[in-house]
Amino acid sequence: MKLLLDFLPLVLFFGAYKMYGIYVGTAVLMAATVAQMAIIYAIDKKLTTMHKATLALILIFGGLTLFLQDERFIKWKPTVLYTAMAVALAVALWVYRKNFLKMMLGSQLALPDPVWNRLTAAWVLYCLFMAAINGYVAAFFSTDAWANFKLWGYVFPLAFIVGQGIYVARHLSDEAPAEKTE
């Protein structure tokens, strides 16, 4: 169910884009993302920072796309989001010595600190890769090619998540993460 909810705005965008064009597709993406976040909030009673950032960027870049009638804004939104994620993770880890992945998932996964650090480094590289590939497609290909890439390009995150799962599974301990006592 969660996976369907994650992909729903993209699928609706793609369908609306193919039937009515980039501007209707953008409006549908914006509405679907608002609905998606409302459902997530109703289920979890909160939105993560990533959810909030995604929603804000879709509304801002989508709004600019519609207001200025310029499709470049919506096409570059993923590049901005992935770059921001890479910078945030990198600065947190290598400047402030904070591991956001461990902070978010450490209560669910018992992993040694070096594994958390390698996972974060992998996320930084993955986000930079995704930012670069989206930027390349947005800059040098047609809007049709970009929209197709957005739909079929989901092979990259799926492959990354599977690879990450295999890597994490090798390092999981049999013990549950220790509860913090104060």
DOBAZA-692689 format. One record per residue (C-alpha): residue in one letter; z, y, x. Coordinates in steps of 0.25 Angstrom, whole numbers, padded with zeros to 4 digits, always signed. Each point is the difference from the previous one (the first is absolute). Example, Ala and Ser with C-alpha at 12.3 -4.5 7.8 and 13.67 -1.06 7.14 Angstrom:
! DOBAZA-692689
A+0031-0018+0049
S-0002+0014+0006
! end
This chain:
! DOBAZA-692689
M+0000+0000+0000
K+0004+0010+0011
L-0014-0003+0007
L-0007+0003-0013
L+0008+0013-0001
D-0004+0004+0014
F-0015-0002-0002
L-0001+0005-0014
P-0003+0015+0004
L-0010-0004+0010
V-0007-0010-0010
L+0000+0011-0011
F-0005+0010+0010
F-0012-0009+0004
G-0004-0003-0014
A+0001+0014-0005
Y-0008+0005+0013
K-0011-0011-0002
M-0001+0004-0015
Y+0002+0015+0000
G+0000+0006+0015
I+0010+0005+0010
Y+0007+0010-0009
V+0003-0009-0011
G+0004-0010+0009
T+0009+0009+0007
A+0007+0005-0013
V+0002-0015-0004
L+0006-0003+0014
M+0010+0012-0002
A+0004-0005-0014
A+0001-0014+0004
T+0008+0003+0012
V+0010+0009-0009
A+0001-0012-0009
Q+0002-0010+0011
M+0011+0008+0006
A+0006+0002-0014
I+0000-0015-0002
I+0006-0003+0014
Y+0011+0011-0003
A+0003-0007-0013
I+0001-0014+0007
D+0007+0005+0013
K+0007+0012-0005
K-0005+0007+0013
L-0012+0003+0007
T-0001-0002+0015
T-0004+0011+0010
M-0014-0007+0001
H-0002+0000-0015
K+0004+0015+0000
A-0009+0003+0011
T-0012-0008-0006
L+0002+0007-0013
A+0001+0014+0006
L-0013-0002+0008
I-0008-0006-0011
L+0004+0011-0009
I-0003+0011+0010
F-0013-0005+0006
G-0004-0005-0014
G+0003+0014-0006
L-0008+0007+0012
T-0011-0010-0003
L-0001+0003-0014
F+0003+0015+0001
L-0010+0003+0011
Q-0010-0011-0004
D+0000-0005+0014
E+0001-0015+0002
R+0004+0001+0015
F+0015+0003-0004
I+0002-0014-0007
K-0008-0007+0010
W+0009+0005+0011
K+0013-0002-0007
P+0002-0014+0006
T-0002+0005+0014
V+0010+0011-0002
L+0010-0010-0006
Y-0002-0011+0011
T+0001+0010+0011
A+0013+0006-0006
M+0006-0014-0001
A-0004-0003+0015
V+0006+0013+0005
A+0013-0002-0008
L+0002-0014+0004
A-0003+0003+0015
V+0008+0013+0001
A+0012-0007-0007
L-0001-0012+0009
W-0003+0006+0014
V+0006+0014-0002
Y+0012-0001-0009
R+0002-0015+0003
K+0001-0004-0014
N-0008-0011-0006
F-0004+0003-0014
L-0005-0014-0003
K+0013-0006+0004
M+0007+0011-0008
M-0008-0004-0013
L+0000-0015+0002
G+0011-0003+0009
S+0009-0005-0012
Q-0011-0010-0004
L-0004-0005+0014
A+0009-0004+0011
L-0009+0003+0012
P+0004+0004+0015
D-0002+0014+0003
P-0012-0002+0010
V-0007-0007-0012
W+0002+0012-0009
N-0005+0009+0011
R-0013-0009+0002
L-0002+0000-0015
T+0001+0015+0000
A-0010+0002+0011
A-0009-0010-0007
W+0001+0009-0012
V-0003+0013+0008
L-0013-0007+0005
Y-0004-0005-0013
C+0002+0014-0007
L-0008+0006+0011
F-0011-0010-0001
M-0001+0002-0015
A+0000+0015+0002
A-0011-0001+0010
I-0008-0010-0008
N+0001+0008-0013
G-0003+0013+0007
Y-0012-0006+0006
V-0005-0005-0013
A+0003+0013-0007
A-0007+0008+0010
F-0013-0008+0003
F-0003-0008-0013
S-0003+0003-0014
T+0010+0001-0011
D-0005-0013-0006
A+0002-0007+0014
W+0014+0007+0001
A+0004-0005-0014
N-0005-0014+0003
F+0008+0000+0013
K+0013+0005-0008
L-0002-0013-0009
W-0004-0010+0010
G+0007+0006+0012
Y+0013-0006-0006
V-0003-0012+0009
F+0006+0008+0011
P+0014+0002-0006
L+0000-0014-0006
A-0003-0006+0014
F+0011+0009+0006
I+0010-0004-0010
V-0003-0014+0002
G+0001+0001+0015
Q+0013+0008-0001
G+0006-0011-0008
I-0004-0011+0009
Y+0006+0008+0012
V+0013+0003-0008
A+0001-0014-0004
R+0001-0005+0014
H+0012+0009+0003
L+0008-0001-0013
S+0014-0006+0002
D+0006-0010-0010
E+0011+0009-0002
A+0000+0012-0010
P+0001+0014+0005
A+0015+0003+0002
E+0006+0010-0010
K+0005+0013+0006
T+0015+0001-0002
E+0007+0014+0002
! end
